[in-house]
Amino acid sequence: MSSERSRERPEKILVAMMKLSDGTTKPLKYEDIVVKAFQLFPDEFALRGYPQFPDSSDIHKPLYGVLKRGGMVRAANKSFGLTQRGVETARRLVGAAGQTLEQARNADRMTRDVRLEVERMLVSAAFKLHLDGQVAKVLDTDFYAFLGCTVRTSRNDFLGRLDATEDAVKTAKRLGQPDPETAKSLANLWSALREKFNDLIERRRGRA
């Protein structure tokens, strides 16, 4: 298995899920994802030595790994669904065959999922305190709300929200949206929050 194929595997799973869901966030059965991915990309997802059969293990790791951590998919009750971010990333991948996930995230426009992330952060209590020069007063509950989750959010979902927030802040700053000053202020706040809540982040990552 080449590193190129392994790199593209999560992207192809996203595409398969988009085809299955008709570009929606509806829940999908794991078995259906396995079959669809094999139908679309048989060379990638075939069982070793038995090219006529799919290998479900090729789907499992990316779903629970990079795709879930990256906020592209959600999992519940033994089913999986694309998030809105996953839908839009899959659409861009279909529209630009061969593009990597990182390239897809770095499109020269702010997509709807990123825009919604930024809008949520800009009306958060944390951002309001930042504008008032009172970042020290930001509580852990404010930090969770800034990320779009709560203290009860699972570890993997929390890490997904962390990555999604990081990507949204970077995109806003790179594109200067909604305006350069606000984008810079948001980036400064994000830097301050990561430093202030570093111990919390490391605990959720399982490193403390």
C-alpha positions in Angstrom: 0.0 0.0 0.0 1.6 3.3 -1.1 1.6 6.3 1.2 -0.2 8.2 -1.5 -3.2 5.8 -1.3 -3.2 5.9 2.5 -3.2 9.6 2.4 -6.2 9.7 0.1 -8.3 7.1 1.8 -10.1 9.4 4.3 -11.0 11.7 1.4 -12.5 8.8 -0.6 -14.5 7.7 2.4 -15.9 11.3 2.6 -16.9 11.1 -1.1 -18.5 7.7 -0.6 -20.5 9.0 2.4 -21.6 12.1 0.4 -22.9 9.8 -2.4 -24.7 7.6 0.0 -26.4 10.5 1.9 -27.1 12.6 -1.3 -25.0 15.4 0.2 -26.8 15.5 3.5 -25.9 14.9 7.2 -28.3 12.0 7.6 -27.0 8.9 9.5 -25.5 6.0 7.5 -24.9 2.4 8.4 -21.3 1.4 8.7 -21.8 -1.6 6.4 -23.3 0.7 3.7 -20.3 3.0 3.9 -18.0 0.0 3.5 -19.9 -1.3 0.4 -20.2 2.2 -1.2 -16.5 3.0 -0.7 -15.6 -0.4 -2.3 -17.9 0.2 -5.2 -16.5 3.6 -5.9 -12.8 2.8 -5.2 -12.3 -1.0 -5.5 -8.5 -0.7 -5.8 -8.3 1.2 -2.5 -10.8 -0.8 -0.3 -10.5 -4.4 -1.6 -9.6 -7.2 0.8 -6.0 -8.3 0.4 -5.8 -11.4 -1.8 -9.5 -11.2 -2.5 -10.1 -8.2 -4.8 -13.7 -9.0 -5.3 -14.5 -8.3 -1.6 -14.3 -5.1 0.5 -12.1 -4.8 3.6 -14.1 -3.1 6.3 -10.9 -2.4 8.4 -9.9 0.1 5.8 -12.9 2.2 6.7 -12.9 1.8 10.5 -9.7 3.5 11.3 -10.2 6.7 9.2 -13.8 7.1 10.4 -12.8 7.0 14.1 -9.5 8.7 13.5 -8.7 11.6 11.2 -12.3 12.2 10.0 -13.9 12.3 13.4 -11.1 14.3 15.0 -11.2 16.7 12.1 -14.9 17.3 12.6 -15.8 15.8 9.3 -18.0 13.0 10.6 -20.1 12.2 13.7 -20.8 8.8 15.2 -23.8 7.7 17.3 -25.6 4.4 17.9 -23.4 2.5 15.5 -24.1 4.8 12.6 -22.1 7.6 11.0 -23.0 10.9 9.4 -21.2 13.7 7.7 -21.1 17.0 9.5 -21.9 20.1 7.5 -18.2 20.6 7.3 -17.7 17.1 6.0 -20.4 17.6 3.3 -18.8 20.8 2.0 -15.3 19.2 2.1 -16.6 16.2 0.1 -18.2 18.4 -2.4 -14.9 20.3 -3.0 -13.1 17.0 -3.3 -15.5 15.8 -6.0 -15.2 19.1 -7.8 -11.4 18.9 -7.7 -10.4 15.3 -8.0 -7.2 14.4 -6.3 -7.3 17.3 -3.9 -6.1 16.6 -0.4 -8.1 17.3 2.7 -5.7 20.1 3.7 -6.0 21.7 0.2 -9.7 21.4 0.4 -9.8 23.2 3.7 -7.7 26.0 2.2 -10.0 27.1 -0.6 -9.8 30.8 -1.4 -13.3 31.5 0.0 -15.0 31.1 3.3 -17.3 28.1 3.1 -20.6 28.0 4.8 -19.4 25.7 7.6 -16.4 27.9 8.4 -18.6 31.0 8.3 -21.0 29.5 10.8 -18.1 28.6 13.1 -16.7 32.1 12.9 -20.2 33.7 13.5 -20.7 31.6 16.6 -17.3 32.6 18.0 -17.9 36.3 17.4 -21.1 36.3 19.5 -19.6 34.2 22.3 -19.0 35.4 25.8 -15.3 34.8 25.4 -15.1 37.2 22.4 -17.1 39.8 24.2 -14.7 39.6 27.2 -11.8 39.8 24.8 -13.1 43.0 23.3 -13.4 44.4 26.8 -9.8 43.4 27.6 -10.9 40.9 30.2 -9.8 37.5 28.8 -8.7 36.6 32.4 -12.4 36.4 33.2 -13.2 33.8 30.6 -14.4 30.6 32.4 -13.9 27.1 31.3 -17.6 27.0 30.4 -17.1 30.0 28.2 -14.2 28.2 26.5 -16.3 25.1 25.8 -19.0 27.4 24.4 -16.4 29.1 22.2 -15.5 25.7 20.8 -19.2 24.8 20.2 -19.3 22.0 22.8 -19.8 21.4 26.5 -17.8 19.8 29.4 -19.8 16.6 28.7 -18.7 16.3 25.1 -16.7 13.1 24.4 -13.0 13.2 24.0 -13.0 12.6 20.3 -15.7 15.1 19.6 -13.9 17.6 21.8 -10.7 17.1 19.7 -12.8 17.5 16.6 -14.2 20.8 17.8 -10.7 21.9 18.7 -9.5 21.2 15.2 -12.5 22.8 13.6 -12.1 25.9 15.6 -8.4 26.1 14.8 -9.1 25.7 11.0 -11.9 28.3 11.1 -9.8 30.9 12.9 -6.9 30.4 10.5 -9.2 30.6 7.5 -10.8 33.8 8.8 -7.4 35.4 9.4 -6.0 34.3 6.0 -9.0 35.7 4.1 -9.5 38.7 6.3 -13.1 37.9 7.0 -15.5 39.2 8.1 -13.0 42.0 8.1 -9.2 42.1 8.7 -9.4 43.7 12.1 -12.0 41.3 13.4 -10.2 38.3 12.0 -7.0 39.4 13.7 -8.8 40.0 17.0 -10.3 36.5 16.8 -6.9 35.0 16.1 -5.4 36.8 19.1 -8.2 35.6 21.3 -7.8 32.0 20.1 -4.1 32.2 20.9 -4.8 33.5 24.4 -7.5 30.8 25.1 -5.2 28.0 24.0 -2.6 29.3 26.5 -5.1 29.9 29.3 -6.7 26.5 29.0 -3.7 24.5 27.9 -3.9 22.2 30.9 -7.6 21.5 30.2 -6.8 20.8 26.5 -4.0 18.4 27.5 -6.2 16.6 30.0 -8.8 16.0 27.3 -6.1 14.8 25.0 -5.1 12.3 27.6 -1.6 13.8 28.1 -2.0 14.9 31.7 
